Amino acid sequence: MKRLQITLVRSLIGRTESQRATVQSLGLRKIRQTVTREDSPVVRGMIAKINHMVECKEIDA
């Protein structure tokens, strides 16, 4: 099963409420914080919405 390693690299200052909610729903709070999530279409959609604020890597679990 593939997993995604998601890291927040940009600030939430000046972002829309929907972008802030998306970051929070992924479990990210601080810059440079990293979370691991299952690779699913839902998570991919969230990443696509905020792709300018995060870095994403695929890892094998």
CORDA-V390812 format. One record per pair of residues at least 12 apart in sequence whose ideal C-beta (glycine too) atoms are under 10 Angstrom apart, sorted by sequence separation. I is the first residue (numbers start at 1). J is the second residue. D is the distance in whole Angstrom. If there is no record, write none. Layout:
I_J_D ; I_J_D
This chain:
12_24_9 ; 44_56_9 ; 10_23_10 ; 43_56_9 ; 8_23_6 ; 12_28_9 ; 6_23_10 ; 12_29_9 ; 25_42_10 ; 26_43_8 ; 39_56_10 ; 8_26_8 ; 12_30_10 ; 25_43_10 ; 8_27_10 ; 11_30_10 ; 12_31_9 ; 35_54_10 ; 37_56_10 ; 39_58_7 ; 6_26_6 ; 8_28_4 ; 11_31_6 ; 26_46_6 ; 34_54_10 ; 39_59_9 ; 6_27_9 ; 7_28_8 ; 8_29_8 ; 10_31_7 ; 25_46_7 ; 26_47_8 ; 34_55_9 ; 36_57_10 ; 4_26_10 ; 6_28_7 ; 8_30_7 ; 9_31_7 ; 28_50_9 ; 31_53_9 ; 39_61_9 ; 8_31_6 ; 9_32_7 ; 22_45_9 ; 23_46_9 ; 32_55_10 ; 34_57_9 ; 36_59_7 ; 38_61_8 ; 7_31_9 ; 8_32_7 ; 9_33_10 ; 22_46_5 ; 26_50_8 ; 7_32_7 ; 8_33_6 ; 21_46_10 ; 22_47_9 ; 28_53_9 ; 36_61_8 ; 7_33_7 ; 8_34_8 ; 22_48_10 ; 23_49_10 ; 28_54_8 ; 6_33_9 ; 7_34_5 ; 8_35_9 ; 22_49_5 ; 23_50_6 ; 6_34_7 ; 7_35_8 ; 21_49_10 ; 22_50_5 ; 26_54_8 ; 5_34_6 ; 6_35_5 ; 5_35_8 ; 6_36_8 ; 19_49_7 ; 20_50_9 ; 23_53_7 ; 4_35_9 ; 5_36_5 ; 6_37_6 ; 18_49_8 ; 19_50_5 ; 22_53_9 ; 23_54_8 ; 4_36_7 ; 5_37_8 ; 18_50_9 ; 22_54_10 ; 3_36_5 ; 4_37_5 ; 19_52_9 ; 3_37_7 ; 4_38_8 ; 19_53_7 ; 3_38_6 ; 4_39_5 ; 15_50_8 ; 2_38_8 ; 3_39_6 ; 4_40_9 ; 1_38_7 ; 2_39_4 ; 6_43_8 ; 15_52_10 ; 1_39_8 ; 2_40_10 ; 12_50_10 ; 15_53_7 ; 4_43_6 ; 3_43_10 ; 4_44_8 ; 6_46_9 ; 10_50_9 ; 6_47_7 ; 12_53_8 ; 8_50_9 ; 10_52_7 ; 11_53_8 ; 4_47_7 ; 9_52_9 ; 10_53_4 ; 6_50_10 ; 9_53_7 ; 10_54_8 ; 8_53_6 ; 9_54_6 ; 10_55_10 ; 7_53_10 ; 8_54_6 ; 9_55_5 ; 7_54_6 ; 8_55_8 ; 6_54_5 ; 7_55_5 ; 6_55_7 ; 7_56_8 ; 4_54_10 ; 5_55_9 ; 6_56_5 ; 7_57_8 ; 5_56_7 ; 6_57_8 ; 4_56_6 ; 5_57_5 ; 4_57_7 ; 5_58_8 ; 3_57_9 ; 4_58_6 ; 5_59_5 ; 3_58_8 ; 4_59_7 ; 2_58_6 ; 3_59_5 ; 2_59_7 ; 3_60_8 ; 2_60_6 ; 3_61_5 ; 1_60_8 ; 2_61_7 ; 1_61_5
